Amino acid sequence: MNLNNIHNVYFIGIGGIGMSNLARYFKTLGKQVSGYDKTPSSLTSELIASGISIHFEDDVQLIPKDFLISNTLVVVTPAVPKTHLEWNFFLEKGYEIKKRAEVLGLITENTFCFAVAGTHGKTTTSGILGHILNESGADVTAFIGGIVENYNSNLIGNGKTITVVEADEFDRSFLHLHPNIACITSMDADHLDIYGTSAAIEESFVEFASKIEDKSNLFITKDLPLKGITCAVNEDAVYKAFNVRVGNGSYVFDVQTPSGVMQDLHFGLPGKHNLMNALMAIAMANIYGTPQDAIAKAIASFKGIKRRFSYQIKTDHKVYIDDYAHHPTEINAVHQAVRELYPNQKVLAIFQPHLFSRTHDFGDDFAKSLSAFDEILLLDIYPARELPMPGITSDWLLQKMTNEHKELVEKKDLVQKIVSSDAAIIVTIGAGDIGEWIPTIKKALDETL
């Protein structure tokens, strides 16, 4: 399929973080773009403001007439149910229908592709890398699974020859890509509803890694059972971040590369996991040939990703941080960063579990991760694409936790519970609709200051 011959692109599920950056991309290429989503959001509002028509009812009559022609590409998200009326209409009429991953496959087949894989760290690493390449003047488009603060967008650049993509392991999507340079940040068990076993996930990553024939273009952490160029923080590796210190609220560190040492790099995101993400991006940009002074300048100016350790309030008396963490390893990383920055402060964490299957598969690990916080407020499980699982509830998870101060709360009581806490540090965590509550929580906390 030749995307140059496509004039119209219609998205079913256009408001998703991954779908919306594809919509923005096709809009920048001059294509006509339209779509459906289940609910309005800040992302759909921004797309509408850019000139993309969107409706929120599953109704074939609402599909713009311009899109009922043969050279329309229909892009569908896996979250859409098989009973979806518009999807079935396009199927019956024989339109070209592709998943988002397949479309990214077509795009990366005809560009020089940087692919960022791993069960954690994809969004931040690809955001840093996209920022480095864009700031250095590369002809790049970076598709990011979150909103990059520097651009207030999930799309960086409008280049035609270079792409940066998140290589998503969900549903084996990353096997559609055509990477030239890649990294794998982690291979923890996740998406067991799709894979069944952690061994099956590992096999999928091995298959992805095999797409990089020249292993000098594959960057990995030291603990992965793969061949590639190793990256590590304060450990021996081909790319090594060392001499790490904190100055003026930022990390300052050096990086050992195969050709020498990059000294006194400044990076503002907290947490050792983010330092590792930065190192991966530095290594990929370095092997590509990006000048080291351009890398250093971009690293220092990177502001982060919304909902990735995102400060909402930062005063001497109250700190409110929001994070997208939805896996025990990610929650541990948030906890490590909070304790490093605020070692003697009381921390209240509000967590919304994401998916019944993930809660079931990692119940004990979630309980252990959440129990490390001083106080926990636990919301009901956000189902996303799933139906309830018998016996798997937030109360079931709460009973596994060892905190003295833990409580199951309903959304209607959430803000009052947060405001009444005496914790100096407040963290909201989760990948569901808890993100929609951030402005309300922030406003209520601001009023108490």
C-alpha positions in Angstrom: 0.0 0.0 0.0 1.3 3.4 -1.0 0.4 6.2 1.5 1.1 8.8 -1.2 -2.0 7.6 -3.0 -4.3 8.1 0.1 -6.1 11.4 0.2 -8.4 10.8 3.2 -7.7 9.1 6.5 -10.5 8.2 8.9 -9.8 7.1 12.5 -12.0 4.9 14.6 -10.8 5.8 18.1 -9.1 9.0 17.1 -8.8 10.4 20.7 -6.3 7.8 21.9 -2.8 9.0 22.6 -1.3 6.9 19.8 -4.1 7.4 17.3 -4.1 11.2 17.8 -0.5 11.6 16.9 -1.0 9.7 13.7 -4.0 12.0 13.0 -1.8 15.0 13.5 0.9 13.5 11.2 -1.5 12.9 8.3 -2.9 16.4 8.8 0.6 17.9 8.4 1.0 15.8 5.2 -2.0 17.6 3.8 -4.4 14.7 4.0 -8.0 15.1 4.9 -8.5 13.7 8.4 -11.6 12.9 10.3 -12.7 10.4 13.0 -14.9 9.0 15.7 -14.2 8.6 19.4 -16.3 7.4 22.3 -15.9 10.5 24.5 -14.6 14.0 24.2 -11.3 14.8 25.8 -8.5 17.4 25.8 -6.9 15.5 22.9 -10.0 15.5 20.8 -10.5 19.2 21.5 -7.0 20.0 20.2 -7.6 17.9 17.1 -10.9 19.7 16.4 -9.1 23.0 16.9 -6.6 22.0 14.3 -9.3 21.5 11.7 -10.1 17.8 12.1 -13.8 16.9 12.3 -14.7 14.4 15.1 -18.0 13.0 16.3 -18.8 11.0 19.4 -21.7 8.8 18.3 -21.2 5.4 16.6 -23.4 6.4 13.6 -22.5 5.8 9.9 -24.6 8.8 9.0 -22.1 11.0 10.8 -19.1 9.9 8.7 -18.3 12.9 6.4 -19.3 12.3 2.8 -15.8 13.1 1.6 -14.6 10.0 3.3 -17.0 7.6 1.6 -14.7 7.2 -1.4 -12.3 4.5 -2.4 -9.0 6.2 -1.6 -9.8 6.5 2.1 -7.6 4.7 4.6 -9.5 3.6 7.8 -7.3 3.3 10.9 -8.8 1.4 13.9 -7.7 1.1 17.5 -7.7 -2.4 19.2 -9.9 -0.9 21.9 -12.9 -0.6 19.6 -15.4 -3.5 20.0 -16.0 -5.9 17.1 -19.7 -4.8 17.1 -18.8 -1.2 16.2 -21.2 0.0 13.5 -18.8 2.3 11.6 -16.1 -0.4 11.6 -18.5 -3.0 10.3 -19.7 -0.5 7.6 -16.2 0.0 6.3 -15.5 -3.8 6.5 -18.6 -4.6 4.5 -17.8 -1.9 1.9 -14.3 -3.3 1.3 -12.3 -0.2 2.5 -8.6 -0.4 3.3 -8.6 -0.9 7.1 -5.5 -1.1 9.2 -4.5 -1.1 12.8 -2.4 1.8 14.1 0.7 -0.5 14.3 0.3 -1.5 10.6 0.2 2.1 9.6 3.3 2.9 11.6 4.8 -0.1 9.8 4.1 1.5 6.4 5.5 4.8 7.6 8.7 3.3 9.0 9.3 1.2 6.0 10.0 4.3 4.0 11.9 6.3 6.6 15.1 5.9 8.7 13.5 4.6 11.9 14.5 4.8 15.5 12.4 2.4 17.5 12.1 2.5 21.3 10.9 -0.8 22.9 10.4 -2.0 26.5 7.6 -2.5 29.0 8.7 0.7 30.8 10.3 3.9 29.7 9.2 4.0 26.0 7.4 7.3 26.1 10.1 9.3 28.0 13.0 7.7 26.0 11.3 8.4 22.7 10.4 11.9 23.8 14.0 12.7 24.8 15.3 11.2 21.5 12.8 13.0 19.4 13.7 16.2 21.1 17.5 15.7 20.6 17.0 15.0 16.9 14.6 17.8 16.3 16.8 20.3 18.2 19.8 19.2 16.2 18.0 20.0 13.0 17.3 16.5 11.8 14.4 16.0 9.3 12.4 14.0 11.9 8.9 13.2 13.0 8.6 11.5 16.4 5.4 9.7 17.4 5.2 10.0 21.2 2.8 8.1 23.5 2.4 11.1 25.8 2.3 14.9 25.6 5.8 16.3 25.5 6.0 19.4 27.7 8.4 21.2 25.3 5.9 21.0 22.4 2.6 20.5 24.2 2.0 17.7 21.7 2.5 14.0 21.1 4.1 14.7 17.8 7.6 16.2 17.5 8.6 17.7 14.2 7.3 17.3 10.7 10.2 15.6 8.9 9.7 13.2 6.0 12.9 11.1 6.2 13.5 10.2 9.8 11.0 8.7 12.3 11.1 8.0 16.1 8.4 5.5 17.2 7.5 3.7 20.4 7.8 0.0 19.6 4.7 -1.2 21.6 4.7 -4.8 22.7 1.0 -4.9 23.2 -0.6 -7.2 20.7 2.9 -7.7 19.2 2.4 -4.4 17.5 6.2 -3.7 17.3 6.7 -6.6 14.9 5.1 -4.4 12.2 7.9 -1.8 12.4 11.1 -1.5 10.3 13.7 -0.1 12.7 17.2 0.9 11.7 18.3 1.8 15.2 16.5 0.5 18.3 16.7 0.2 22.0 15.0 -2.1 24.6 14.6 -0.5 28.0 13.1 -3.5 29.8 11.3 -6.8 29.3 9.2 -7.2 32.4 6.1 -9.3 32.3 3.0 -7.4 31.3 0.0 -7.8 29.0 -0.4 -11.4 30.2 -4.0 -11.2 28.9 -2.5 -11.2 25.4 0.7 -13.3 25.9 -0.3 -15.7 28.6 3.2 -16.1 30.0 6.3 -14.0 30.6 8.3 -16.4 28.4 6.0 -15.5 25.5 6.6 -11.8 26.0 10.4 -12.5 26.1 10.1 -14.4 22.8 8.3 -11.5 21.2 11.1 -9.1 22.3 13.7 -11.5 20.9 11.8 -11.5 17.6 11.7 -7.6 17.6 15.5 -7.5 18.4 16.1 -9.8 15.4 14.9 -7.0 13.1 18.2 -5.1 13.9 20.8 -7.2 12.0 23.7 -5.0 13.0 23.7 -5.4 16.8 25.9 -2.3 17.1 22.6 -0.4 16.4 20.7 -2.2 19.2 20.9 -0.7 22.7 20.0 -2.8 25.7 20.2 -2.8 29.5 22.8 -5.2 31.0 20.2 -7.6 32.5 18.5 -8.5 29.1 19.2 -11.9 27.5 20.0 -10.2 24.1 23.0 -9.3 22.1 23.5 -5.5 21.7 25.3 -2.5 23.0 24.9 -2.3 26.8 23.8 0.9 28.7 24.0 1.3 32.5 24.1 3.9 35.2 27.1 3.5 37.6 27.9 0.1 36.2 30.4 -1.0 33.5 28.8 -0.9 30.1 29.6 0.3 26.6 27.5 3.5 27.4 27.9 4.3 31.1 26.4 7.2 33.0 28.6 7.9 36.0 29.8 10.6 38.4 26.1 11.3 39.0 25.3 14.2 41.3 22.5 16.6 41.9 22.9 20.4 41.3 20.1 23.0 41.3 17.4 20.4 41.2 18.9 18.6 38.2 21.1 15.6 37.6 24.6 16.3 36.5 26.5 13.4 35.1 29.2 12.1 32.7 28.7 9.5 29.9 31.3 7.1 28.8 30.9 6.4 25.1 33.0 4.2 22.8 34.9 7.3 21.5 35.4 9.2 24.8 33.6 10.9 27.7 30.8 13.4 27.5 31.1 15.6 30.6 28.8 17.5 32.9 25.5 16.7 31.1 22.5 18.4 32.8 19.1 16.6 33.0 16.1 17.8 34.9 13.8 14.7 35.3 14.0 13.0 38.7 14.6 9.3 39.3 17.3 6.8 38.3 14.9 5.3 35.8 14.7 8.6 33.9 18.5 8.9 34.0 18.5 5.5 32.2 16.0 6.7 29.7 18.2 9.7 29.0 21.2 7.5 28.5 19.4 5.2 26.0 18.4 8.3 24.0 21.9 9.7 24.2 23.4 6.4 22.9 21.0 6.2 20.0 21.6 9.8 18.9 25.4 9.4 19.3 25.6 6.3 17.1 23.5 8.1 14.5 26.1 10.9 14.5 24.3 13.7 16.3 27.0 16.2 17.5 27.7 15.8 21.2 27.2 19.5 22.0 23.7 19.3 20.4 22.9 16.2 22.5 24.0 18.0 25.7 22.0 21.1 24.9 18.9 19.2 24.1 19.1 16.9 27.2 19.4 20.0 29.4 16.3 21.7 27.8 14.0 18.6 27.9 11.0 19.4 30.2 9.5 15.9 30.4 6.2 14.2 29.5 2.8 15.1 31.0 1.7 12.5 33.5 5.3 11.3 33.9 6.4 12.6 37.3 4.6 15.8 36.4 4.7 18.5 39.0 1.3 20.1 39.5 2.2 22.0 42.7 5.7 22.6 44.1 5.9 24.8 47.1 7.8 24.6 50.4 4.7 23.3 52.1 3.0 21.2 49.6 4.0 19.1 46.5 1.6 17.4 44.1 3.0 15.1 41.5 1.1 13.1 38.9 2.4 10.0 37.1 1.0 7.5 34.6 2.6 4.5 36.4 0.3 1.4 36.0 2.8 -1.5 36.6 4.5 -2.4 39.9 7.9 -1.7 38.5 6.8 1.8 37.4 5.3 2.5 40.8 8.5 1.5 42.4 10.3 4.0 40.2 8.0 6.8 41.3 8.5 5.8 44.9 12.3 5.8 44.5 12.2 9.3 43.0 9.9 10.7 45.6 12.0 9.3 48.5 15.2 10.6 46.9 13.8 14.1 46.5 11.8 14.3 49.8 13.4 11.8 52.2 11.8 12.9 55.4 8.3 13.8 54.2 5.0 12.0 54.5 3.7 10.8 51.2 0.1 10.1 50.2 -0.4 8.1 47.0 -3.7 7.8 45.2 -3.8 4.8 42.8 -6.3 3.8 40.2 -5.6 0.2 39.0 -5.8 -0.2 35.2 -7.3 -3.4 33.9 -8.7 -6.3 35.8 -6.3 -8.7 34.1 -3.2 -6.7 35.1 -4.5 -6.3 38.7 -5.0 -10.1 38.9 -1.7 -10.9 37.3 0.4 -8.6 39.5 -1.7 -8.4 42.7 1.0 -9.3 45.1 3.5 -7.0 43.4 1.1 -4.1 43.3 0.4 -4.6 47.0 4.1 -4.5 47.8 4.8 -1.5 45.7 1.9 0.5 47.1 2.7 -0.5 50.7 5.9 1.5 50.5 4.0 4.7 50.6 2.9 6.2 54.0 -0.8 6.5 53.0 -2.8 5.0 50.2 -6.2 6.0 48.7 -7.3 3.3 46.3 -9.9 3.9 43.5 -11.9 1.2 41.8 -10.3 -0.6 38.9 -10.4 1.2 35.6 -11.7 -1.5 33.1 -10.6 0.1 29.8 -11.3 -2.6 27.2 -12.1 -5.4 29.7 -15.1 -6.9 31.5 -14.9 -7.5 35.2 -13.2 -10.6 36.5 -14.9 -12.5 39.4 -13.1 -11.7 42.7 -10.7 -9.1 41.3 -11.6 -5.8 42.8 -9.8 -2.9 44.4 -10.9 -4.2 47.8 -9.2 -7.5 47.0 -6.0 -5.6 46.3 -6.4 -3.4 49.4 -6.5 -6.5 51.7 -3.1 -7.6 50.3 -1.5 -4.3 51.3 0.4 -3.8 54.6 0.0 -0.1 55.0 -1.4 1.1 58.3 -3.2 4.0 56.5 -5.0 2.6 53.5 -8.5 3.2 52.3 -10.8 2.4 49.4 -12.5 5.6 48.1 -15.1 6.6 45.6 -14.4 9.3 43.1 -17.1 11.6 44.7 -15.1 11.6 48.0 -11.6 11.6 46.5 -10.9 15.4 46.6 -12.1 15.8 50.1 -10.0 12.9 51.3 -6.9 14.3 49.6 -7.4 17.8 51.0 -7.9 16.5 54.6 -4.6 14.6 54.6 -1.7 16.1 56.4 0.8 14.6 53.9 3.2 17.1 52.4 3.8 15.1 49.3 0.8 13.9 47.2 1.1 11.6 44.2 -1.7 10.5 41.8 -0.8 7.3 40.0 -2.5 5.3 37.2 -3.3 5.0 33.5 -7.1 5.3 33.6 -9.3 8.4 33.8 -7.6 9.6 37.0 -5.7 12.0 34.7 -9.0 13.8 34.1 -9.2 14.6 37.9 -5.8 16.4 38.0 -7.2 20.0 37.5 -9.9 19.5 40.2 -7.4 18.1 42.7 -4.9 20.8 41.9 -7.5 23.5 42.3 -8.7 22.1 45.7 -5.1 21.9 47.0 -4.2 25.4 45.7 -7.1 26.7 47.8 -5.6 25.2 51.0 -2.2 26.9 50.5 
